[in-house]
Structures are given as C-alpha cells and as structure tokens.
Amino acid sequence: MSKTFEVIERVGISTESIAEAVKEVVLEANAEKKVGWFEVIEQRGRVTSEGKVEFQIKVRIGRKLKD
C-alpha cells in the first residue's frame, strides 16, 4: 500500500460563509479524486461592487497517489 500523497492547493469562494467555501472546494476536488485530508491555509474576504461580502479561502488538499 502506497504511503505517498499528492498535495494541491485550491481557492474556494462563497457569498454565504467561509464554511460553505471550504465545503464546495473540497467536494469538487473529491469528485475528481478521493481526498485524504485537507487544511485551510488562508482566509480572506472582500466586499463586492454590489455590496455583498465574499468569503475566500485557500485549502491545501492531500490525496493518495495509489490505493
């Protein structure tokens, strides 16, 4: 059994919450290849030109290379 992982970083964006941004980006990555673990490495946000708050997160994702 391989103990080797690949590590990728992705950015998630949501106007609902930080948690929703994390959930969406992790589930999208998992649909491509099973996610073994993840960690939030950055959190930030902005106010859009329409006056909405936008949450932005950067997530580091680890996935096994072989089962």
N, C-alpha and C positions, 0 to 999 in steps of 0.2 A: 504494500500500500504506500502510495506516494505521500510524503510529508511536505511537498513543495506547493507553494501558493503563488498566484499572481496577485499583484496589488494594483488597483486602478483608483483614480480619483474622478469624481463626478460632482457637478453642481446641480442642486435642486432649487427650484423657485416656486413659491406659493404666495397667494394673497390671503390665504386662510391662517396659516400658522407655520412655525418652524417645524413642528412635528409632522405636519402634512407634507412639507417639502422633503423631509428625510424619508418618510414612508414612500412617496412617489418615486424618488430616485433609486431607493433600494429595491423596490418591487420591479422597476423597469430593468435594473441590472440582473435581478434574479430570473426574470423571464428569458434572458439571453443565456445565462449560465448560473447554476446554483451558487448563491452567496454563502460563504462560510462564516464571515464576520464583517462588521462594519464599525466605523467610528466617525463621529462628527469632528472635523478638524478646524472648521471656521464657521462662524455665524455672523451675518451682517444683514442689512436691510436698506431700504430706501423708500421714499415717498414718490409715487409716480406722478406724472403730469396731471393725471385725473384726480389726484389727492388720495389715492389708495396706498396702504402700507404693503410693501412687497418684502417677504422674508426670503433670504438667500442663504444657503448652507453649502459647504464643501464637505463631501463624505469620502473617506478612504474605505475601499471595499477589498476584502480578501476572498479569493476563490481558489479551490484546489485545482491543480492542473490535471491530475488523474485521480480516479477513484481507487 
